[in-house]
Amino acid sequence: MKFFKKMYANKFIRYSFIVLVLLFAAEGFILTASFFAIKLHLFNDPGAVDYNDRYFQDIQKTEMLSKNDTCNNPVRSVFEFYQQLNVLNSHYPYNAMKLHSCFLKHEDINLAQKMIQAIQLELIDSTELVNDMKARTVSQKNRIASDKNAFSWMNIIEWEDFKIAVAKDSLIIDSVSRVTRVEPRLIVSVLLGEQMRLFNSSREVYKQVINPLKILSVESKFSLGVTGIKEETAKRTERFIKDTNSVFYLGKEFEHLLDFSTEDTLNERFNRLVNYRNHYYSYMYAALIIRQIRQQWLDAGYDISNRPEILATLFNLGYAVSIPKPNPSVGGSRIIVNEKMYTFGSLAYQFYYSGELDQLFPYKINYW
């Protein structure tokens, strides 16, 4: 005891001891505060309605009207598409080539029109292109076309890295798709939003690991896995696929897709989602959430099966925000890519209708 008193009498040792105790106390406070913040969802991005939501609404109304025209006069619809394609080719030949390739492959004029609309929405501030599209003619002869992608965020290295990384998971995504009957391209659409957010918010991790190795970022803190599934969301997904009284219930064929093999569900859930070598469960949870939300809206009389921007928005915001209604808004977490602000839903929409990665994740019409 005397030894410790002598030690404590030394000012240097005493102050060092006090500082050490304060550091441990501070760390304990931070960890405790973080725990409760996560449980209370204080770290969650509340999300936002997309700046262009009004235009999304207009696109949806226009699409409903144009479907009748397409059915009544398909030849005219194809002719008008080629006129717009010609205009696009004079401004952005790369995107025109992508759209034309998809049209020849799928022979779906409705899909082709949506792809045109997605580009028009991205370039809504480009007055010359907008006017040319409306007139369906090129106003400036011998104009110099851009050699870039019309979607500005697809001109950065992060997008190139994502394409390489997701290609490595294409077989796993297809496997999940077959089991859940959720279109692979739709699964990739929500994956993209989460990965682009991580690529830009965790720059050091991206520079040191993601970029050199060309792999997807696996979250292990506030959200889990490559698709950013929160623990509470995962628990709800597991519960809803078995709860026959839930509005998110999918039927008996889906009930055992998330069964656990051990009694330690907490650790098993964490390990299955943060598995760095196999992202199967990250995609499985994501696909089931998408399908559950779609089923809820369908049963309520609102079919959002062909609205990737809405499904992605609701996937990002969570079950609590999924309230079926006539005119849902596009939005979600705000993501800055290439110094431009996007929402989770708009980014998913742009990828889905871009024609990119169509060889790996082709459009599957009426896949549900």
Contacts in CASP RR format, 6 or more apart in sequence:
PFRMAT RR
TARGET T0000
AUTHOR 0000-0000-0000
METHOD contacts of the structure
MODEL  1
MKFFKKMYANKFIRYSFIVLVLLFAAEGFILTASFFAIKLHLFNDPGAVD
YNDRYFQDIQKTEMLSKNDTCNNPVRSVFEFYQQLNVLNSHYPYNAMKLH
SCFLKHEDINLAQKMIQAIQLELIDSTELVNDMKARTVSQKNRIASDKNA
FSWMNIIEWEDFKIAVAKDSLIIDSVSRVTRVEPRLIVSVLLGEQMRLFN
SSREVYKQVINPLKILSVESKFSLGVTGIKEETAKRTERFIKDTNSVFYL
GKEFEHLLDFSTEDTLNERFNRLVNYRNHYYSYMYAALIIRQIRQQWLDA
GYDISNRPEILATLFNLGYAVSIPKPNPSVGGSRIIVNEKMYTFGSLAYQ
FYYSGELDQLFPYKINYW
7 13 0 8 1.000
8 14 0 8 1.000
8 17 0 8 1.000
37 43 0 8 1.000
38 222 0 8 1.000
41 232 0 8 1.000
43 222 0 8 1.000
45 332 0 8 1.000
45 333 0 8 1.000
45 334 0 8 1.000
47 316 0 8 1.000
47 317 0 8 1.000
47 331 0 8 1.000
47 332 0 8 1.000
47 333 0 8 1.000
47 334 0 8 1.000
47 343 0 8 1.000
47 344 0 8 1.000
48 331 0 8 1.000
48 332 0 8 1.000
48 334 0 8 1.000
48 343 0 8 1.000
49 329 0 8 1.000
49 330 0 8 1.000
49 331 0 8 1.000
49 343 0 8 1.000
50 56 0 8 1.000
50 329 0 8 1.000
50 330 0 8 1.000
50 331 0 8 1.000
50 332 0 8 1.000
50 343 0 8 1.000
50 345 0 8 1.000
50 346 0 8 1.000
51 341 0 8 1.000
51 343 0 8 1.000
52 121 0 8 1.000
52 124 0 8 1.000
52 330 0 8 1.000
52 346 0 8 1.000
53 329 0 8 1.000
53 330 0 8 1.000
53 331 0 8 1.000
55 121 0 8 1.000
55 124 0 8 1.000
56 121 0 8 1.000
56 309 0 8 1.000
56 329 0 8 1.000
56 330 0 8 1.000
56 346 0 8 1.000
56 349 0 8 1.000
57 327 0 8 1.000
59 117 0 8 1.000
59 121 0 8 1.000
60 307 0 8 1.000
62 117 0 8 1.000
63 110 0 8 1.000
63 113 0 8 1.000
63 114 0 8 1.000
63 117 0 8 1.000
66 77 0 8 1.000
66 113 0 8 1.000
67 110 0 8 1.000
69 76 0 8 1.000
69 77 0 8 1.000
70 77 0 8 1.000
70 109 0 8 1.000
70 110 0 8 1.000
70 113 0 8 1.000
74 109 0 8 1.000
77 109 0 8 1.000
77 113 0 8 1.000
78 109 0 8 1.000
80 136 0 8 1.000
81 103 0 8 1.000
81 109 0 8 1.000
81 112 0 8 1.000
81 113 0 8 1.000
81 116 0 8 1.000
83 136 0 8 1.000
83 137 0 8 1.000
84 116 0 8 1.000
84 133 0 8 1.000
84 136 0 8 1.000
85 96 0 8 1.000
85 99 0 8 1.000
85 100 0 8 1.000
85 116 0 8 1.000
86 96 0 8 1.000
86 136 0 8 1.000
86 138 0 8 1.000
87 129 0 8 1.000
87 132 0 8 1.000
87 133 0 8 1.000
87 136 0 8 1.000
87 137 0 8 1.000
87 138 0 8 1.000
88 95 0 8 1.000
88 96 0 8 1.000
88 99 0 8 1.000
88 116 0 8 1.000
88 119 0 8 1.000
88 129 0 8 1.000
88 133 0 8 1.000
88 150 0 8 1.000
89 96 0 8 1.000
89 97 0 8 1.000
89 145 0 8 1.000
90 132 0 8 1.000
90 138 0 8 1.000
90 143 0 8 1.000
90 145 0 8 1.000
91 126 0 8 1.000
91 128 0 8 1.000
91 129 0 8 1.000
91 132 0 8 1.000
91 143 0 8 1.000
91 145 0 8 1.000
91 146 0 8 1.000
91 150 0 8 1.000
92 119 0 8 1.000
92 145 0 8 1.000
92 146 0 8 1.000
92 148 0 8 1.000
92 149 0 8 1.000
92 150 0 8 1.000
93 145 0 8 1.000
93 147 0 8 1.000
94 147 0 8 1.000
94 148 0 8 1.000
94 149 0 8 1.000
94 150 0 8 1.000
95 119 0 8 1.000
95 149 0 8 1.000
95 150 0 8 1.000
95 151 0 8 1.000
95 354 0 8 1.000
98 354 0 8 1.000
98 355 0 8 1.000
98 356 0 8 1.000
98 358 0 8 1.000
99 112 0 8 1.000
99 115 0 8 1.000
99 116 0 8 1.000
99 119 0 8 1.000
99 355 0 8 1.000
101 355 0 8 1.000
101 358 0 8 1.000
102 111 0 8 1.000
102 112 0 8 1.000
102 115 0 8 1.000
102 355 0 8 1.000
102 358 0 8 1.000
102 363 0 8 1.000
103 109 0 8 1.000
103 111 0 8 1.000
103 112 0 8 1.000
105 358 0 8 1.000
105 362 0 8 1.000
106 362 0 8 1.000
106 363 0 8 1.000
106 365 0 8 1.000
108 363 0 8 1.000
108 365 0 8 1.000
111 363 0 8 1.000
111 365 0 8 1.000
114 353 0 8 1.000
115 353 0 8 1.000
115 354 0 8 1.000
115 355 0 8 1.000
116 133 0 8 1.000
117 353 0 8 1.000
118 349 0 8 1.000
118 350 0 8 1.000
118 352 0 8 1.000
118 353 0 8 1.000
118 354 0 8 1.000
119 150 0 8 1.000
119 151 0 8 1.000
120 129 0 8 1.000
120 130 0 8 1.000
120 133 0 8 1.000
122 150 0 8 1.000
122 151 0 8 1.000
122 152 0 8 1.000
122 350 0 8 1.000
123 129 0 8 1.000
123 130 0 8 1.000
123 150 0 8 1.000
124 130 0 8 1.000
128 139 0 8 1.000
128 140 0 8 1.000
131 139 0 8 1.000
132 138 0 8 1.000
132 139 0 8 1.000
148 155 0 8 1.000
149 155 0 8 1.000
151 350 0 8 1.000
151 354 0 8 1.000
152 338 0 8 1.000
152 340 0 8 1.000
153 159 0 8 1.000
153 196 0 8 1.000
153 337 0 8 1.000
153 338 0 8 1.000
153 340 0 8 1.000
153 342 0 8 1.000
153 347 0 8 1.000
153 350 0 8 1.000
154 354 0 8 1.000
154 356 0 8 1.000
155 338 0 8 1.000
156 337 0 8 1.000
156 338 0 8 1.000
157 211 0 8 1.000
158 196 0 8 1.000
158 199 0 8 1.000
158 200 0 8 1.000
158 206 0 8 1.000
158 337 0 8 1.000
161 199 0 8 1.000
161 210 0 8 1.000
161 211 0 8 1.000
161 214 0 8 1.000
162 192 0 8 1.000
162 195 0 8 1.000
162 196 0 8 1.000
162 199 0 8 1.000
162 216 0 8 1.000
163 356 0 8 1.000
163 357 0 8 1.000
164 214 0 8 1.000
165 195 0 8 1.000
165 210 0 8 1.000
165 214 0 8 1.000
165 215 0 8 1.000
165 216 0 8 1.000
166 173 0 8 1.000
166 188 0 8 1.000
166 191 0 8 1.000
166 192 0 8 1.000
166 216 0 8 1.000
166 357 0 8 1.000
166 360 0 8 1.000
167 357 0 8 1.000
167 360 0 8 1.000
168 214 0 8 1.000
168 215 0 8 1.000
169 216 0 8 1.000
169 226 0 8 1.000
169 279 0 8 1.000
169 283 0 8 1.000
170 184 0 8 1.000
170 360 0 8 1.000
170 361 0 8 1.000
172 278 0 8 1.000
172 279 0 8 1.000
172 280 0 8 1.000
172 283 0 8 1.000
173 184 0 8 1.000
173 187 0 8 1.000
173 188 0 8 1.000
173 283 0 8 1.000
173 361 0 8 1.000
174 184 0 8 1.000
175 280 0 8 1.000
176 182 0 8 1.000
176 187 0 8 1.000
176 280 0 8 1.000
176 283 0 8 1.000
176 284 0 8 1.000
176 287 0 8 1.000
177 183 0 8 1.000
177 184 0 8 1.000
177 187 0 8 1.000
177 287 0 8 1.000
179 257 0 8 1.000
179 284 0 8 1.000
180 254 0 8 1.000
180 257 0 8 1.000
180 284 0 8 1.000
180 287 0 8 1.000
180 288 0 8 1.000
180 291 0 8 1.000
181 291 0 8 1.000
181 367 0 8 1.000
181 368 0 8 1.000
182 287 0 8 1.000
182 288 0 8 1.000
182 290 0 8 1.000
182 291 0 8 1.000
182 367 0 8 1.000
183 363 0 8 1.000
183 364 0 8 1.000
183 367 0 8 1.000
183 368 0 8 1.000
184 361 0 8 1.000
184 364 0 8 1.000
185 352 0 8 1.000
185 357 0 8 1.000
185 361 0 8 1.000
185 362 0 8 1.000
185 363 0 8 1.000
185 364 0 8 1.000
186 290 0 8 1.000
186 308 0 8 1.000
186 311 0 8 1.000
186 352 0 8 1.000
187 283 0 8 1.000
187 286 0 8 1.000
187 287 0 8 1.000
187 290 0 8 1.000
188 351 0 8 1.000
188 357 0 8 1.000
188 361 0 8 1.000
189 308 0 8 1.000
189 312 0 8 1.000
189 348 0 8 1.000
189 349 0 8 1.000
189 351 0 8 1.000
189 352 0 8 1.000
190 227 0 8 1.000
190 286 0 8 1.000
190 290 0 8 1.000
190 311 0 8 1.000
190 312 0 8 1.000
190 315 0 8 1.000
190 316 0 8 1.000
190 344 0 8 1.000
190 348 0 8 1.000
191 216 0 8 1.000
191 226 0 8 1.000
191 227 0 8 1.000
191 283 0 8 1.000
191 286 0 8 1.000
192 347 0 8 1.000
192 348 0 8 1.000
192 351 0 8 1.000
193 312 0 8 1.000
193 316 0 8 1.000
193 335 0 8 1.000
193 344 0 8 1.000
193 345 0 8 1.000
193 347 0 8 1.000
193 348 0 8 1.000
194 219 0 8 1.000
194 223 0 8 1.000
194 226 0 8 1.000
194 227 0 8 1.000
194 228 0 8 1.000
195 216 0 8 1.000
195 217 0 8 1.000
195 226 0 8 1.000
196 335 0 8 1.000
196 337 0 8 1.000
196 347 0 8 1.000
197 333 0 8 1.000
197 335 0 8 1.000
197 344 0 8 1.000
198 205 0 8 1.000
198 206 0 8 1.000
198 217 0 8 1.000
198 219 0 8 1.000
199 206 0 8 1.000
199 210 0 8 1.000
199 217 0 8 1.000
200 206 0 8 1.000
200 335 0 8 1.000
200 336 0 8 1.000
200 337 0 8 1.000
202 217 0 8 1.000
205 217 0 8 1.000
206 217 0 8 1.000
209 215 0 8 1.000
209 217 0 8 1.000
210 216 0 8 1.000
210 217 0 8 1.000
216 226 0 8 1.000
216 279 0 8 1.000
217 226 0 8 1.000
218 225 0 8 1.000
218 226 0 8 1.000
218 274 0 8 1.000
218 275 0 8 1.000
218 276 0 8 1.000
218 279 0 8 1.000
218 282 0 8 1.000
219 225 0 8 1.000
219 226 0 8 1.000
219 228 0 8 1.000
219 274 0 8 1.000
220 270 0 8 1.000
220 274 0 8 1.000
222 230 0 8 1.000
223 229 0 8 1.000
223 230 0 8 1.000
224 230 0 8 1.000
224 231 0 8 1.000
224 234 0 8 1.000
224 270 0 8 1.000
224 273 0 8 1.000
224 274 0 8 1.000
224 282 0 8 1.000
225 273 0 8 1.000
225 274 0 8 1.000
225 279 0 8 1.000
225 282 0 8 1.000
226 279 0 8 1.000
226 282 0 8 1.000
226 283 0 8 1.000
227 282 0 8 1.000
227 283 0 8 1.000
227 285 0 8 1.000
227 286 0 8 1.000
228 282 0 8 1.000
229 237 0 8 1.000
229 273 0 8 1.000
229 282 0 8 1.000
229 285 0 8 1.000
229 286 0 8 1.000
229 289 0 8 1.000
231 269 0 8 1.000
231 270 0 8 1.000
233 285 0 8 1.000
233 289 0 8 1.000
233 318 0 8 1.000
233 319 0 8 1.000
234 269 0 8 1.000
234 273 0 8 1.000
234 285 0 8 1.000
235 269 0 8 1.000
236 319 0 8 1.000
237 258 0 8 1.000
237 285 0 8 1.000
237 288 0 8 1.000
237 289 0 8 1.000
237 292 0 8 1.000
238 258 0 8 1.000
238 269 0 8 1.000
239 246 0 8 1.000
240 246 0 8 1.000
240 248 0 8 1.000
240 249 0 8 1.000
240 292 0 8 1.000
240 319 0 8 1.000
241 248 0 8 1.000
241 249 0 8 1.000
241 250 0 8 1.000
241 251 0 8 1.000
241 254 0 8 1.000
241 255 0 8 1.000
241 257 0 8 1.000
241 258 0 8 1.000
241 288 0 8 1.000
241 292 0 8 1.000
242 255 0 8 1.000
243 249 0 8 1.000
244 251 0 8 1.000
247 296 0 8 1.000
247 299 0 8 1.000
247 300 0 8 1.000
248 292 0 8 1.000
248 293 0 8 1.000
248 295 0 8 1.000
248 296 0 8 1.000
248 319 0 8 1.000
249 292 0 8 1.000
249 295 0 8 1.000
250 288 0 8 1.000
250 291 0 8 1.000
250 292 0 8 1.000
250 295 0 8 1.000
254 288 0 8 1.000
254 291 0 8 1.000
257 284 0 8 1.000
257 288 0 8 1.000
258 281 0 8 1.000
258 284 0 8 1.000
258 285 0 8 1.000
258 288 0 8 1.000
260 268 0 8 1.000
260 269 0 8 1.000
261 268 0 8 1.000
262 268 0 8 1.000
272 281 0 8 1.000
273 281 0 8 1.000
273 282 0 8 1.000
273 285 0 8 1.000
275 281 0 8 1.000
286 315 0 8 1.000
289 315 0 8 1.000
289 318 0 8 1.000
289 319 0 8 1.000
290 311 0 8 1.000
290 315 0 8 1.000
292 319 0 8 1.000
293 304 0 8 1.000
293 311 0 8 1.000
293 314 0 8 1.000
293 315 0 8 1.000
293 319 0 8 1.000
293 322 0 8 1.000
294 304 0 8 1.000
294 305 0 8 1.000
294 311 0 8 1.000
294 368 0 8 1.000
296 322 0 8 1.000
296 324 0 8 1.000
297 303 0 8 1.000
297 304 0 8 1.000
297 322 0 8 1.000
297 324 0 8 1.000
298 304 0 8 1.000
298 305 0 8 1.000
300 324 0 8 1.000
301 324 0 8 1.000
302 324 0 8 1.000
302 325 0 8 1.000
302 326 0 8 1.000
302 328 0 8 1.000
304 310 0 8 1.000
304 311 0 8 1.000
304 328 0 8 1.000
305 368 0 8 1.000
307 328 0 8 1.000
308 348 0 8 1.000
308 349 0 8 1.000
308 352 0 8 1.000
308 353 0 8 1.000
309 330 0 8 1.000
309 331 0 8 1.000
309 345 0 8 1.000
309 346 0 8 1.000
309 348 0 8 1.000
309 349 0 8 1.000
309 352 0 8 1.000
310 328 0 8 1.000
310 330 0 8 1.000
310 345 0 8 1.000
311 348 0 8 1.000
312 344 0 8 1.000
312 345 0 8 1.000
312 347 0 8 1.000
312 348 0 8 1.000
312 349 0 8 1.000
313 328 0 8 1.000
313 329 0 8 1.000
313 330 0 8 1.000
313 331 0 8 1.000
313 332 0 8 1.000
313 343 0 8 1.000
313 344 0 8 1.000
313 345 0 8 1.000
313 348 0 8 1.000
314 321 0 8 1.000
314 322 0 8 1.000
314 328 0 8 1.000
315 344 0 8 1.000
316 331 0 8 1.000
316 332 0 8 1.000
316 333 0 8 1.000
316 344 0 8 1.000
316 345 0 8 1.000
317 331 0 8 1.000
317 332 0 8 1.000
330 343 0 8 1.000
330 345 0 8 1.000
330 346 0 8 1.000
330 349 0 8 1.000
331 343 0 8 1.000
331 344 0 8 1.000
331 345 0 8 1.000
331 346 0 8 1.000
332 343 0 8 1.000
332 344 0 8 1.000
332 345 0 8 1.000
333 343 0 8 1.000
333 344 0 8 1.000
334 341 0 8 1.000
334 342 0 8 1.000
334 343 0 8 1.000
335 341 0 8 1.000
335 342 0 8 1.000
335 343 0 8 1.000
335 344 0 8 1.000
335 347 0 8 1.000
336 342 0 8 1.000
337 347 0 8 1.000
342 350 0 8 1.000
355 363 0 8 1.000
END
